[in-house]
Amino acid sequence: MKLLLAIAGVVLLAVAGWALALTNGAFDIAADDLEARYRTPESRFLDVGGVRLHYRDEGQGPAIVLVHASYMNLRSWDPLADSLKASHRVIRLDQLTNGLTRETAGGEISMDRNVELLGQLADALRLERFSLLGTSSGATVAFRYAAANPGRIERLILVNSAGLPRTPMTDPNRPRGSALSRWITSYHRSHAYWAENLARQFEGSGPPPAWLVDMCYDMNRREGLAAEGARYMRAYRTGDPETTLGQITAPTMILWGMGNSTVDHLQADVFQHWLVSAPTLKKKYPKVGHYLYLEIPDEFNADVAAFLDGRLDSQLRVTTRAGFTRPEQS
């Protein structure tokens, strides 16, 4: 009995020690260390509005800005940027709570702030008109900016976009998992967590690449990030996407993976239906998930380049307020 009590005591002490280490950020990476590990020779930083904004600006030609998904960063665009920068000026940024961008003055952390930062970067780089591509929550940032600044957007591409009204099952603030697992992940998401989470999103295209899992694991344990992420989620509001989308006038391409378990492909139809002021085209990819730009990069990159170059303009349609589509008139 004494031996069992001793073992139980040791176990309890170990669990208590692990919990204490977890809550004190023992698994976190210092922001400077993370930057030293992941910044590249092409990395640029802009101090704007209390934010140290990380971005890259490469290539020559018409400008396009790329806006990444939640929990990702600008490196997730590497395959697309490499394919476009011979013909386009490719600009990509890390949004708040992601990558190497840091809030330095204790200001607001929200999607609206990310929309503002996108505009401030465009101003700083003197982009009068540019194309804009966003995916998942980054697509919400993109379409909100495009709606508020129709005169600046040449073309818009929405990839597996978030931003439509949520149900209790799709609300990003909904409780998931057990109370214990939620408590643990509020402080730390393990390497195994990211491997499993990303694998669920790579529908039918094999496991996620190891570099992506490693990067997500590292980038999402920056010191202070857990508290910032919680602030971001508390501030999130869907708003009125139907009205917002109706204010967009730029030609818009909607791309979706039909195996997407995060945002169902039927939402692509809603986006096209609500884009009543913009000529649109829509493409769905079978057996592809949420990160189609990483799952099928060759096909995805070719479709993006063709749209940007105007080679798909014959497929553009306009949704009328009566609810049907007709060919766009030249």
Secondary structure, DSSP 8 states (H G I E B T S, - for coil): -HHHHHHHHHHHHHHHHHHHHHHTTTT-B-HHHHHHHH--TT-EEEEETTEEEEEEEE-SSSEEEEE--TT--GGGGHHHHHHHTTTSEEEEE--TTSTT-EE-S----SHHHHHHHHHHHHHHTT-SSEEEEEETHHHHHHHHHHHH-GGGEEEEEEES---S---TTT-TTS--S-HHHHHHHHH---HHHHHHHHHHHSTTS-S--HHHHHHHHHHTTBTTHHHHHHHHHHH-----HHHHHHT--S-EEEEEETT-SSS-THHHHHHHHH-TTSEEEEEEETT--TTHHHHSHHHHHHHHHHHHTTTTGGG-EEE-TTS-EEE---
